[in-house]
Amino acid sequence: MDYQKEFKKTLLSKPHCTLGKQGITEEFILHVIKLLKRYKIIKIKALKTIASKSNIDSIADEISKLTSSYLLDVRGKIFILSLKPIKEN
């Protein structure tokens, strides 16, 4: 699997899941793990009620640690996680 192509495709796609006002729950983490196993690279959108510009980085970092994944990109309230790191060419 070419992770570079998958990353570009994921950038243009709709978010795979949404982090809602309940925050980072065990159910949400299990759902993200299931999505990562299926798609390898996923996009997550955080709602305004849970995320702001100042705390979105810490939220994305916490989710990546809890799911044992890699944080690839944070843009606004949307971030991208991957099972494996992307190697720069």
Stockholm file with secondary structure:
# STOCKHOLM 1.0

chainA/1-89         MDYQKEFKKTLLSKPHCTLGKQGITEEFILHVIKLLKRYKIIKIKALKTIASKSNIDSIADEISKLTSSYLLDVRGKIFILSLKPIKEN
#=GR chainA/1-89 SS CCHHHHHHHHHHSCCSEEECTTCSCHHHHHHHHHHHHHHSEEEEEECTTTCCTTTHHHHHHHHHHHTTCEEEEEETTEEEEESSCCCCC
#=GC SS_cons        CCHHHHHHHHHHSCCSEEECTTCSCHHHHHHHHHHHHHHSEEEEEECTTTCCTTTHHHHHHHHHHHTTCEEEEEETTEEEEESSCCCCC
//
